Amino acid sequence: MAANENDKNEEPAEADEITFFAPVRPTAARSMKPGDEMLVPTGEEGEPFPQVAYRGRITDITEDEASGMITINGELIGEQSGLFEKPAHPWEVMHRLAKPGDPAPGTESVMVRGDQLWKWLGVEFNDPNGSAEKYIIRTFRRVQDEEIGGEAIEVKLQSKWNAKKINTMTLLPTATIGFAGN
């Protein structure tokens, strides 16, 4: 009986807390949006990420075309509270929590404005002339175009079939380009 009485007087050991997250969807930083939830590294050395992470909700995203960086800002939710900031390159993979109704991986499509193509450098692009040839977006720059009468976007595309073949495309900043499977 004495052992039981001692057990009653001691503070009960706290159970290890386990949090279950929704399935994680690897998502390029350029495709993250305010309201998305993501896994945020704990900042503790030796903690294996993403196995050990905080849950965060994105509140704001700032983009800096000159430096080629995106900064994701948000708040920690769940067991932790506070704010987080995550600078990232546009192609850097984030661990986004899947939402009910998300399309199957690889079936997503997105429409991108011409002035936002700087975030898509290194991405595969269909031949603008309609052939089956595929290209990689290699450069992005803003130019003044007399035909258009103002600012234009110039991108250089490198052929995947022939690395020496470069296709230069000039488009309006408001032009819309579709990317499938991202």
BALOBA-1460 file (C-alpha; in Angstrom, 3 decimals):
// residues 182
<rec num="1" residu="m" x="0.000" y="0.000" z="0.000"/>
<rec num="2" residu="a" x="2.822" y="2.399" z="0.756"/>
<rec num="3" residu="a" x="4.021" y="2.218" z="-2.856"/>
<rec num="4" residu="n" x="0.577" y="3.139" z="-4.102"/>
<rec num="5" residu="e" x="0.347" y="6.083" z="-1.720"/>
<rec num="6" residu="n" x="3.697" y="7.421" z="-2.952"/>
<rec num="7" residu="d" x="2.504" y="7.083" z="-6.541"/>
<rec num="8" residu="k" x="-0.591" y="9.128" z="-5.689"/>
<rec num="9" residu="n" x="1.484" y="11.943" z="-4.188"/>
<rec num="10" residu="e" x="3.840" y="12.240" z="-7.169"/>
<rec num="11" residu="e" x="2.982" y="14.343" z="-10.158"/>
<rec num="12" residu="p" x="1.838" y="12.130" z="-13.023"/>
<rec num="13" residu="a" x="4.380" y="11.994" z="-15.844"/>
<rec num="14" residu="e" x="3.220" y="13.966" z="-18.832"/>
<rec num="15" residu="a" x="2.496" y="11.756" z="-21.780"/>
<rec num="16" residu="d" x="4.545" y="12.429" z="-24.875"/>
<rec num="17" residu="e" x="2.415" y="14.685" z="-27.025"/>
<rec num="18" residu="i" x="1.846" y="13.459" z="-30.543"/>
<rec num="19" residu="t" x="0.468" y="15.707" z="-33.232"/>
<rec num="20" residu="f" x="-0.833" y="14.260" z="-36.453"/>
<rec num="21" residu="f" x="-0.449" y="16.395" z="-39.546"/>
<rec num="22" residu="a" x="-2.289" y="16.151" z="-42.809"/>
<rec num="23" residu="p" x="-0.308" y="14.496" z="-45.607"/>
<rec num="24" residu="v" x="2.659" y="16.592" z="-46.681"/>
<rec num="25" residu="r" x="2.805" y="17.800" z="-50.281"/>
<rec num="26" residu="p" x="6.256" y="18.892" z="-51.532"/>
<rec num="27" residu="t" x="5.606" y="22.310" z="-53.105"/>
<rec num="28" residu="a" x="7.985" y="24.843" z="-54.672"/>
<rec num="29" residu="a" x="8.153" y="28.110" z="-52.707"/>
<rec num="30" residu="r" x="6.889" y="29.988" z="-55.808"/>
<rec num="31" residu="s" x="3.580" y="28.088" z="-55.534"/>
<rec num="32" residu="m" x="2.890" y="28.748" z="-51.845"/>
<rec num="33" residu="k" x="0.017" y="31.104" z="-50.981"/>
<rec num="34" residu="p" x="-1.205" y="32.961" z="-47.900"/>
<rec num="35" residu="g" x="-3.467" y="30.605" z="-45.944"/>
<rec num="36" residu="d" x="-1.428" y="27.503" z="-46.822"/>
<rec num="37" residu="e" x="-0.191" y="25.472" z="-43.881"/>
<rec num="38" residu="m" x="3.345" y="24.155" z="-43.900"/>
<rec num="39" residu="l" x="5.925" y="22.428" z="-41.731"/>
<rec num="40" residu="v" x="8.408" y="24.856" z="-40.166"/>
<rec num="41" residu="p" x="11.801" y="23.636" z="-38.869"/>
<rec num="42" residu="t" x="12.074" y="23.797" z="-35.076"/>
<rec num="43" residu="g" x="15.495" y="25.422" z="-35.251"/>
<rec num="44" residu="e" x="16.876" y="22.868" z="-32.800"/>
<rec num="45" residu="e" x="20.189" y="21.372" z="-33.882"/>
<rec num="46" residu="g" x="20.019" y="17.645" z="-34.394"/>
<rec num="47" residu="e" x="16.248" y="17.609" z="-34.842"/>
<rec num="48" residu="p" x="15.422" y="15.677" z="-38.022"/>
<rec num="49" residu="f" x="13.322" y="17.828" z="-40.332"/>
<rec num="50" residu="p" x="10.579" y="17.261" z="-41.483"/>
<rec num="51" residu="q" x="9.988" y="14.458" z="-38.952"/>
<rec num="52" residu="v" x="10.226" y="17.020" z="-36.134"/>
<rec num="53" residu="a" x="8.676" y="20.357" z="-37.076"/>
<rec num="54" residu="y" x="6.184" y="22.999" z="-36.067"/>
<rec num="55" residu="r" x="2.984" y="23.625" z="-37.939"/>
<rec num="56" residu="g" x="2.629" y="27.092" z="-39.446"/>
<rec num="57" residu="r" x="0.109" y="29.064" z="-41.465"/>
<rec num="58" residu="i" x="1.359" y="31.501" z="-44.109"/>
<rec num="59" residu="t" x="0.112" y="35.063" z="-43.553"/>
<rec num="60" residu="d" x="2.211" y="36.977" z="-46.094"/>
<rec num="61" residu="i" x="4.662" y="36.351" z="-48.914"/>
<rec num="62" residu="t" x="7.089" y="38.969" z="-50.208"/>
<rec num="63" residu="e" x="9.041" y="38.599" z="-53.419"/>
<rec num="64" residu="d" x="12.273" y="40.299" z="-54.429"/>
<rec num="65" residu="e" x="12.919" y="39.913" z="-58.141"/>
<rec num="66" residu="a" x="16.336" y="41.656" z="-57.890"/>
<rec num="67" residu="s" x="17.706" y="39.097" z="-55.419"/>
<rec num="68" residu="g" x="15.605" y="36.223" z="-56.782"/>
<rec num="69" residu="m" x="14.255" y="35.420" z="-53.309"/>
<rec num="70" residu="i" x="10.840" y="34.851" z="-51.771"/>
<rec num="71" residu="t" x="10.201" y="35.405" z="-48.067"/>
<rec num="72" residu="i" x="7.385" y="33.405" z="-46.494"/>
<rec num="73" residu="n" x="6.000" y="34.897" z="-43.263"/>
<rec num="74" residu="g" x="3.498" y="33.242" z="-40.987"/>
<rec num="75" residu="e" x="2.362" y="32.230" z="-37.580"/>
<rec num="76" residu="l" x="2.972" y="28.985" z="-35.732"/>
<rec num="77" residu="i" x="-0.234" y="27.155" z="-34.886"/>
<rec num="78" residu="g" x="-1.085" y="24.162" z="-32.750"/>
<rec num="79" residu="e" x="1.126" y="23.377" z="-29.769"/>
<rec num="80" residu="q" x="3.518" y="26.287" z="-30.456"/>
<rec num="81" residu="s" x="2.759" y="29.947" z="-30.893"/>
<rec num="82" residu="g" x="4.771" y="32.726" z="-32.443"/>
<rec num="83" residu="l" x="5.819" y="33.991" z="-35.826"/>
<rec num="84" residu="f" x="8.168" y="32.550" z="-38.439"/>
<rec num="85" residu="e" x="10.028" y="33.851" z="-41.483"/>
<rec num="86" residu="k" x="11.407" y="31.567" z="-44.180"/>
<rec num="87" residu="p" x="13.530" y="33.051" z="-46.997"/>
<rec num="88" residu="a" x="13.634" y="30.723" z="-49.997"/>
<rec num="89" residu="h" x="14.588" y="30.496" z="-53.639"/>
<rec num="90" residu="p" x="11.510" y="30.110" z="-55.888"/>
<rec num="91" residu="w" x="12.329" y="26.470" z="-56.689"/>
<rec num="92" residu="e" x="13.096" y="25.504" z="-53.071"/>
<rec num="93" residu="v" x="10.812" y="22.733" z="-51.838"/>
<rec num="94" residu="m" x="8.493" y="23.560" z="-48.936"/>
<rec num="95" residu="h" x="6.571" y="20.954" z="-46.968"/>
<rec num="96" residu="r" x="2.991" y="22.107" z="-47.497"/>
<rec num="97" residu="l" x="0.177" y="20.325" z="-45.686"/>
<rec num="98" residu="a" x="-2.320" y="18.916" z="-48.162"/>
<rec num="99" residu="k" x="-5.864" y="20.222" z="-48.054"/>
<rec num="100" residu="p" x="-8.993" y="18.175" z="-48.682"/>
<rec num="101" residu="g" x="-9.798" y="18.349" z="-52.380"/>
<rec num="102" residu="d" x="-6.205" y="19.065" z="-53.481"/>
<rec num="103" residu="p" x="-5.568" y="17.637" z="-56.956"/>
<rec num="104" residu="a" x="-3.403" y="14.545" z="-57.204"/>
<rec num="105" residu="p" x="0.353" y="15.312" z="-57.257"/>
<rec num="106" residu="g" x="1.605" y="16.138" z="-60.740"/>
<rec num="107" residu="t" x="-1.826" y="17.119" z="-62.059"/>
<rec num="108" residu="e" x="-1.883" y="20.729" z="-60.867"/>
<rec num="109" residu="s" x="-1.928" y="23.554" z="-63.388"/>
<rec num="110" residu="v" x="-1.042" y="27.177" z="-62.807"/>
<rec num="111" residu="m" x="-1.271" y="30.322" z="-64.902"/>
<rec num="112" residu="v" x="1.713" y="32.697" z="-64.533"/>
<rec num="113" residu="r" x="1.988" y="36.327" z="-65.624"/>
<rec num="114" residu="g" x="4.943" y="37.224" z="-67.826"/>
<rec num="115" residu="d" x="6.433" y="39.501" z="-65.173"/>
<rec num="116" residu="q" x="6.466" y="36.564" z="-62.731"/>
<rec num="117" residu="l" x="8.490" y="34.214" z="-64.963"/>
<rec num="118" residu="w" x="11.676" y="35.032" z="-62.977"/>
<rec num="119" residu="k" x="10.372" y="32.515" z="-60.416"/>
<rec num="120" residu="w" x="10.192" y="29.813" z="-63.085"/>
<rec num="121" residu="l" x="13.834" y="29.761" z="-64.251"/>
<rec num="122" residu="g" x="14.956" y="26.170" z="-64.780"/>
<rec num="123" residu="v" x="11.418" y="24.894" z="-65.419"/>
<rec num="124" residu="e" x="10.434" y="22.930" z="-68.516"/>
<rec num="125" residu="f" x="8.461" y="24.877" z="-71.116"/>
<rec num="126" residu="n" x="6.592" y="23.686" z="-74.217"/>
<rec num="127" residu="d" x="7.792" y="24.941" z="-77.598"/>
<rec num="128" residu="p" x="6.035" y="28.298" z="-78.168"/>
<rec num="129" residu="n" x="5.888" y="27.389" z="-81.883"/>
<rec num="130" residu="g" x="3.802" y="24.290" z="-81.181"/>
<rec num="131" residu="s" x="6.213" y="21.402" z="-81.847"/>
<rec num="132" residu="a" x="6.749" y="18.524" z="-79.412"/>
<rec num="133" residu="e" x="10.163" y="19.945" z="-78.469"/>
<rec num="134" residu="k" x="10.645" y="20.926" z="-74.819"/>
<rec num="135" residu="y" x="12.694" y="23.855" z="-73.535"/>
<rec num="136" residu="i" x="14.098" y="24.999" z="-70.196"/>
<rec num="137" residu="i" x="13.640" y="28.644" z="-69.164"/>
<rec num="138" residu="r" x="17.211" y="29.935" z="-68.739"/>
<rec num="139" residu="t" x="17.041" y="33.737" z="-68.476"/>
<rec num="140" residu="f" x="14.536" y="36.416" z="-67.571"/>
<rec num="141" residu="r" x="14.929" y="40.147" z="-68.078"/>
<rec num="142" residu="r" x="12.824" y="43.247" z="-68.463"/>
<rec num="143" residu="v" x="13.413" y="45.163" z="-71.709"/>
<rec num="144" residu="q" x="11.986" y="48.162" z="-73.526"/>
<rec num="145" residu="d" x="10.342" y="47.073" z="-76.775"/>
<rec num="146" residu="e" x="9.532" y="49.675" z="-79.434"/>
<rec num="147" residu="e" x="6.963" y="47.422" z="-81.138"/>
<rec num="148" residu="i" x="5.057" y="46.973" z="-77.909"/>
<rec num="149" residu="g" x="5.611" y="50.592" z="-76.938"/>
<rec num="150" residu="g" x="6.891" y="49.954" z="-73.437"/>
<rec num="151" residu="e" x="8.190" y="47.339" z="-71.081"/>
<rec num="152" residu="a" x="8.369" y="43.738" z="-72.218"/>
<rec num="153" residu="i" x="9.689" y="40.510" z="-70.766"/>
<rec num="154" residu="e" x="12.406" y="38.604" z="-72.599"/>
<rec num="155" residu="v" x="13.065" y="34.975" z="-71.733"/>
<rec num="156" residu="k" x="15.575" y="32.661" z="-73.325"/>
<rec num="157" residu="l" x="14.610" y="29.033" z="-73.694"/>
<rec num="158" residu="q" x="17.183" y="26.257" z="-74.158"/>
<rec num="159" residu="s" x="16.155" y="23.158" z="-76.090"/>
<rec num="160" residu="k" x="16.219" y="19.854" z="-74.228"/>
<rec num="161" residu="w" x="16.915" y="18.094" z="-77.536"/>
<rec num="162" residu="n" x="19.816" y="20.299" z="-78.603"/>
<rec num="163" residu="a" x="21.551" y="22.289" z="-75.839"/>
<rec num="164" residu="k" x="22.987" y="24.725" z="-78.421"/>
<rec num="165" residu="k" x="19.532" y="25.731" z="-79.629"/>
<rec num="166" residu="i" x="18.227" y="28.863" z="-77.881"/>
<rec num="167" residu="n" x="14.783" y="30.302" z="-78.506"/>
<rec num="168" residu="t" x="14.208" y="33.929" z="-77.395"/>
<rec num="169" residu="m" x="10.657" y="34.914" z="-76.549"/>
<rec num="170" residu="t" x="9.454" y="38.478" z="-75.929"/>
<rec num="171" residu="l" x="6.080" y="38.972" z="-74.270"/>
<rec num="172" residu="l" x="4.018" y="41.535" z="-72.427"/>
<rec num="173" residu="p" x="4.361" y="41.654" z="-68.630"/>
<rec num="174" residu="t" x="0.616" y="40.884" z="-68.457"/>
<rec num="175" residu="a" x="0.838" y="37.866" z="-70.794"/>
<rec num="176" residu="t" x="-0.286" y="34.599" z="-69.232"/>
<rec num="177" residu="i" x="1.685" y="31.362" z="-69.482"/>
<rec num="178" residu="g" x="0.318" y="27.993" z="-68.354"/>
<rec num="179" residu="f" x="2.369" y="25.360" z="-66.533"/>
<rec num="180" residu="a" x="0.908" y="21.889" z="-66.034"/>
<rec num="181" residu="g" x="2.051" y="19.253" z="-63.576"/>
<rec num="182" residu="n" x="3.718" y="21.590" z="-61.053"/>
